[in-house]
Amino acid sequence: MKIYHTNDIHSEFEKCASLATYFQMHKTADDLYIDAGDFCDLKDISIVGTKGLTGSKLMNELACDAFCVGNNEADLGYEAIKKIGKNSTLLSCNLKRIDEADIEHLTNSIIITKNKLRFLIIGISPYFKRDMTPNGYNLFLELDGLKTMNPFDCVKKEIEKNENSYDFCILLSHSGFAIDEVIAQQLPEVGLIIGGHSHTLLQEPVFVKDTMIVQCGEHANYIGCLDFEIANKKICSFNYNLIANDFEKDDAFIKLMEDCKKEALNELNKPLITNCNLAYDAFAECPLMNYVCDCLYHEAECDFAMEFHGIMNHGLNGNISMMDLIECSPSKLNPTRVVVNGKQIRDAIKLSRDFEYIHQSGKGPGFRGTVLGTLSFSQHVKINEEEILINDKALEDTCEYVVMMDDYLQRGTCYPSLATADEDAKFFKGFIRDCVAKNLKAKNSFN
């Protein structure tokens, strides 16, 4: 028998249409196909518009036996995880509600019998950062009532619970290759780790003691294929191939993709506001960015709000829907509150006036725009050549200010003076576009 595997597809569903063709040609009833997470990505309209349900529909079309929750599935939120799990075999033994209770329809592990062999398949979601720092993802997961637990304890529990019920243990690990090596060292009961998260393309399996680790890159460019024999719950012989995914696209899969997109667009194209007229300029003060800042100002108690113009791509004119906002602001950046001093603000403003500097790409975590742009501020800030006024009082370099912005600026990306440690920041649920959508719908601050 064979085990086929993928990881980090990130909503590259056109490539999945080729996967469908390959599996129809080669996968038998005795074979497994499993995925190590980040199948879904919010960059895809059908994922956004159906709140992830498209992911389960397409996985079912691929006859996927199981897939684990990656950080991008977790980004969809608690309710979406439940819906995906209800409609497909979604695994994670260490993703829990914020009160550490189990999530409805999310499965810790599953036993699948193929070719008279009982496979215990366990899923884990990201918990450690690359350097093994714990709780690496919970700052943002907790915004939607989720948290990940230490995977070592959770995997051990699943293995002990199923001790006499399986012949071979597979771990679907969305943790990254470096973490998987540590897991293999500490959990020898796991015979095979199918990894994800680090987008590592392993040409050959890596062994840590008797545990095999495989991972096949990203975006369904390759299919991993393991043909093997086991003895005493360990791999005793094997043949492994990375199969380039350059097959014809399956028509039925393409049709399902199109249907999912139509369903999503029907929802996303509902108007939030009519007769909108907010002009945009990436490099100078403009109505749209003033509005964005005022929306942030009203999101939480603060002295003022600031935002970089690259968070938006163009103006908002006419009837505006959520789809328009996604196209205008595709970045996955959260409203964030920090405390910074006047000198930090002054230094950022100075950079925002550097013509060449603000024309750079702005590339950074969570950013999906095209240019950095200058900075804008909420209505309580006035800037001229001589002074900077906050609530009509001159900015003082040593004075501390409570400021709403986003986590791109909070990390100091491109505006380094604003860098604030995560533990000193407060993150809010939703992306900047969601904050704007809420205010547009209620017509808050619009006039």
Helices and strands as residue ranges (DSSP letters): E 2-6, H 13-26, E 32-35, H 45-49, H 53-61, E 66-68, H 71-75, H 78-87, E 90-91, E 95-97, E 109-114, E 117-124, H 138-141, G 142-144, E 146-148, H 151-161, E 168-173, H 177-186, E 192-195, E 206-208, E 211-214, E 222-231, E 234-244, H 251-268, E 271-278, H 287-297, E 304-308, G 309-311, E 316-321, H 322-328, E 335-341, H 342-352, G 357-359, E 375-377, E 381-383, E 388-390, E 393-394, E 400-406, H 407-410, G 416-418, G 422-424, E 426-427, H 432-442
